[in-house]
Amino acid sequence: MTSPATRDPATSTADTARRDTAYPAPGRSASTRRRGNGPLWVGAAFLGAVVLTALFAPLIAPYDPDAIDFASVWTPPGAEHWLGTDQMGRDLLSRVVFGAREGLLAPLALLLLASALGVAAGTLAAWRRGWVDAVLARVTDVMYAFPGLLFVVLVVAVFGSGMTTAVVALGLAFAPIIAKFTRSLALAEVARPYVDAYRVQGVSGLVICVRYVIPNLAPALLGYLVVLFGEALMGLATLSFLGFGAQAPSSEWGLMVQEGQAALIQGVLWPSLVPGTAIALVVIAFNIVGVRLADLLSPRR
């Protein structure tokens, strides 16, 4: 029998690994993991409620969101108007409820555009490598170096303000971010043995990428896109606040915050506070759900 001082390090490491396998270290139990996912379920439930609110806005809103009542200007929250009214006497609860539609659809359209461009570019760069990868890397670096808001303002200056222009401009600004993330995932995916097996069988690169590589990247991309959804919502709200996005009489939340600025001077907080709180809660919920999903769907797991 060898003494501990003369034992082979490789043998010692193997013995330790066997002991760890036979007697695994105590980890988190299933109930502990479920409790750790509590924020995920709370955030998902809140976002589900927001989606249902947007879908059934005509049934939920107590008033017409565009109904003007100058006799009720800046009415504080009460029994008649639960969240108060704005500078034109419009019910804030009704406007926030209807604003959820634009607040969800516009970022969704933005991310669909950005994902189509970014996933295609990132996958192409990982597949072809060489000069294609270098060119796409330089293009994305230029987009990164150029301030996103300034790029959006230039696009709006050329094509005019409006929610459609804001969605397209921000979609182009988000595409390089998604492209870099997709490339980092695709580099590991295209190095897997099944890709070489399909190549040997004569399957084209386009078919391999569309049918196998991109679907395998989808779980990791999903969590990342959920986080970006909150950033897209915030970005569109910022553009509307600056006057480049949604235009009156839209009930888009960023525009509502901008319209409530006049009330702040006179100490009336709710016209800006109500839509601002809605933006903050939805963005926080998307961040929580997105980070948790990214962790759960990570390839490392």
C-alpha positions in Angstrom: 0.0 0.0 0.0 1.3 3.4 -0.9 1.5 6.2 1.6 -0.4 9.4 1.1 2.9 11.2 0.4 3.8 8.8 -2.5 0.3 8.5 -4.0 0.0 9.3 -7.7 -1.8 12.6 -8.2 -3.9 11.2 -11.1 -5.0 8.3 -9.0 -5.9 10.7 -6.1 -7.9 12.8 -8.5 -9.8 9.8 -9.9 -10.5 8.5 -6.3 -11.9 11.9 -5.4 -14.1 12.0 -8.5 -15.4 8.5 -7.7 -16.2 9.6 -4.1 -17.9 12.7 -5.4 -20.0 10.6 -7.7 -20.9 8.1 -5.1 -21.6 10.7 -2.4 -22.6 13.9 -4.2 -22.3 17.1 -2.4 -25.5 18.5 -1.0 -27.1 20.9 -3.5 -30.4 22.7 -3.7 -33.4 20.6 -3.4 -36.2 20.7 -6.0 -38.4 22.7 -3.6 -35.5 25.2 -3.1 -35.1 25.5 -6.9 -38.9 26.1 -7.2 -38.7 28.8 -4.6 -35.8 30.4 -6.5 -38.0 30.6 -9.6 -40.6 32.6 -7.6 -39.6 35.9 -9.3 -39.9 34.2 -12.7 -43.5 33.1 -12.0 -44.5 36.5 -10.5 -43.0 38.4 -13.5 -44.6 36.0 -16.0 -48.0 36.3 -14.2 -47.7 40.1 -14.3 -46.8 40.1 -18.0 -49.7 37.7 -18.7 -52.0 40.2 -17.0 -50.6 43.0 -19.2 -51.1 41.0 -22.3 -54.7 40.2 -21.4 -55.3 43.8 -20.6 -54.1 44.8 -24.0 -56.2 42.2 -25.7 -59.4 43.1 -23.9 -58.8 46.8 -23.6 -62.3 47.8 -24.9 -63.9 45.7 -22.2 -61.7 46.7 -19.4 -61.3 50.5 -20.0 -64.1 52.4 -18.2 -64.0 55.3 -20.6 -63.1 56.1 -24.2 -59.4 56.9 -24.0 -59.7 59.9 -26.4 -62.9 61.4 -24.7 -62.1 65.0 -23.8 -63.8 66.5 -20.7 -62.5 70.0 -19.9 -64.6 70.0 -16.8 -62.5 67.2 -15.3 -59.0 68.5 -16.1 -56.4 67.1 -13.7 -58.9 65.4 -11.6 -57.1 63.5 -8.8 -57.6 59.7 -8.4 -61.0 58.9 -7.0 -64.1 56.8 -7.3 -65.0 58.3 -10.7 -61.5 58.2 -12.2 -59.4 55.6 -10.4 -56.1 57.0 -11.7 -57.2 60.6 -12.3 -57.3 62.5 -15.6 -54.8 64.4 -17.7 -54.6 67.9 -19.1 -57.7 67.3 -21.3 -59.8 65.5 -18.8 -59.1 62.1 -20.4 -59.3 59.1 -18.0 -55.7 57.9 -17.3 -56.7 54.4 -16.5 -58.4 54.0 -19.9 -55.5 55.5 -21.7 -53.0 53.3 -19.9 -55.0 50.2 -20.7 -55.3 51.1 -24.4 -51.6 52.1 -24.4 -50.6 48.6 -23.5 -51.5 47.5 -27.0 -49.0 49.9 -28.6 -46.6 49.3 -25.8 -46.4 45.6 -26.6 -46.9 45.5 -30.3 -44.3 48.1 -31.3 -41.4 46.4 -29.4 -42.5 43.0 -30.8 -42.3 44.4 -34.3 -39.0 46.0 -33.6 -37.5 42.7 -32.3 -38.9 40.7 -35.2 -37.1 43.0 -37.6 -33.9 43.1 -35.5 -33.9 39.3 -35.0 -34.4 38.6 -38.7 -31.4 40.7 -39.6 -29.2 39.9 -36.5 -29.7 36.1 -36.5 -29.1 35.9 -40.2 -25.9 38.0 -40.0 -24.6 36.2 -36.9 -25.2 32.7 -38.3 -23.6 33.7 -41.6 -20.5 35.0 -39.9 -20.1 31.9 -37.7 -20.7 29.6 -40.7 -18.5 31.2 -43.3 -15.8 32.7 -41.0 -12.9 34.3 -42.9 -13.4 37.6 -44.7 -17.2 37.3 -44.3 -16.9 37.2 -40.5 -14.3 40.0 -40.6 -16.5 42.3 -42.7 -19.6 41.6 -40.5 -17.6 42.2 -37.4 -16.4 45.6 -38.6 -19.9 46.6 -39.6 -21.3 45.7 -36.2 -18.3 47.5 -34.5 -19.2 50.6 -36.4 -22.8 50.3 -35.4 -21.7 49.8 -31.8 -19.4 52.9 -31.9 -22.2 55.1 -33.4 -24.6 56.2 -30.6 -27.9 54.4 -31.1 -30.1 57.3 -30.2 -28.2 59.6 -32.6 -28.6 57.0 -35.4 -32.4 56.8 -34.7 -32.6 60.6 -34.7 -30.9 60.7 -38.1 -33.3 58.2 -39.5 -36.3 60.1 -38.2 -34.9 63.3 -39.6 -34.7 61.7 -43.1 -38.0 59.8 -43.1 -40.1 61.8 -40.6 -41.4 61.1 -37.1 -43.9 58.4 -36.3 -44.0 55.1 -34.6 -43.3 53.1 -37.8 -40.1 55.1 -38.4 -39.1 54.7 -34.8 -39.6 50.9 -34.9 -37.6 50.5 -38.1 -34.8 52.8 -36.8 -34.5 51.0 -33.5 -34.8 47.7 -35.2 -31.7 48.5 -37.3 -29.9 49.7 -34.1 -30.7 46.5 -32.2 -29.7 44.2 -35.1 -25.9 44.3 -34.4 -26.4 43.5 -30.8 -28.4 40.4 -31.7 -25.9 39.5 -34.5 -23.0 39.5 -32.0 -24.9 37.3 -29.5 -26.0 34.9 -32.3 -22.5 34.6 -33.6 -21.1 33.7 -30.2 -23.6 30.9 -29.9 -23.4 29.8 -33.5 -19.6 29.4 -33.4 -20.0 26.6 -30.8 -23.0 25.1 -32.6 -21.4 24.8 -36.0 -18.4 23.0 -34.5 -20.5 20.1 -33.3 -20.1 16.7 -35.0 -23.6 16.6 -36.5 -22.8 19.6 -38.7 -19.8 17.7 -40.2 -22.0 14.7 -40.6 -24.5 16.6 -42.7 -21.8 18.2 -44.7 -20.4 14.8 -45.6 -23.8 13.7 -46.8 -23.9 16.7 -49.1 -26.5 18.8 -47.3 -26.1 22.5 -48.2 -25.0 25.0 -45.6 -28.3 26.9 -45.9 -30.4 23.9 -45.1 -28.1 22.9 -42.2 -28.3 26.4 -40.7 -32.1 26.9 -41.2 -33.2 23.4 -40.2 -30.7 22.6 -37.5 -28.3 25.3 -36.3 -30.8 28.2 -35.8 -33.5 26.0 -34.1 -30.8 24.7 -31.7 -29.9 28.3 -30.9 -33.6 29.3 -30.3 -33.8 28.5 -26.6 -30.8 30.7 -25.7 -31.9 33.4 -28.0 -35.4 33.4 -26.5 -34.2 34.5 -23.0 -32.0 37.2 -24.5 -34.8 38.6 -26.7 -37.1 38.7 -23.7 -34.6 41.0 -21.9 -34.2 43.1 -25.1 -38.0 43.4 -25.2 -37.9 45.6 -22.1 -35.1 47.7 -23.6 -37.0 48.1 -26.8 -40.1 49.2 -24.9 -38.0 51.7 -23.0 -36.3 52.9 -26.2 -39.6 53.5 -28.0 -41.1 55.3 -25.0 -38.0 57.5 -24.9 -38.4 58.4 -28.6 -42.1 59.2 -28.1 -41.2 61.3 -25.1 -38.8 63.3 -27.3 -41.4 63.7 -30.0 -39.9 61.3 -32.5 -42.2 58.3 -31.9 -45.9 58.1 -31.4 -47.9 61.3 -32.0 -51.0 62.7 -30.4 -53.7 61.6 -29.7 -52.0 58.2 -29.2 -52.1 56.8 -25.7 -48.5 55.4 -26.0 -47.0 55.5 -22.5 -43.9 57.5 -23.4 -46.1 60.2 -25.1 -48.3 60.3 -22.1 -45.3 61.0 -19.8 -44.3 63.9 -22.1 -47.8 65.3 -22.1 -47.9 65.2 -18.3 -44.9 67.5 -18.0 -47.0 70.6 -17.9 -48.9 69.2 -14.9 -45.6 68.7 -13.0 -45.0 72.4 -12.9 -48.2 72.9 -11.0 -47.6 70.0 -8.6 -49.9 67.5 -10.4 -48.0 64.2 -10.5 -50.4 61.5 -11.7 -50.5 62.4 -15.5 -46.8 61.5 -15.7 -46.5 59.1 -12.8 -49.2 56.7 -14.0 -47.7 55.9 -17.4 -44.2 56.2 -16.1 -45.0 53.5 -13.4 -46.5 51.3 -16.1 -43.3 51.5 -18.2 -41.1 50.8 -15.2 -43.1 47.8 -14.0 -43.3 46.2 -17.4 -39.6 46.7 -18.1 -38.6 45.3 -14.7 -40.9 42.3 -15.3 -39.4 41.6 -18.7 -35.9 41.8 -17.3 -36.7 39.4 -14.5 -38.3 36.9 -16.8 -35.7 37.3 -19.5 -32.8 36.7 -17.1 -34.4 33.7 -15.5 -35.3 32.2 -18.9 -31.7 32.8 -20.2 -30.4 31.0 -17.2 -32.9 28.1 -17.5 -32.4 27.7 -21.2 -28.6 28.2 -21.3 -26.8 25.5 -23.2 -24.4 25.1 -20.3 -27.3 23.7 -18.2 
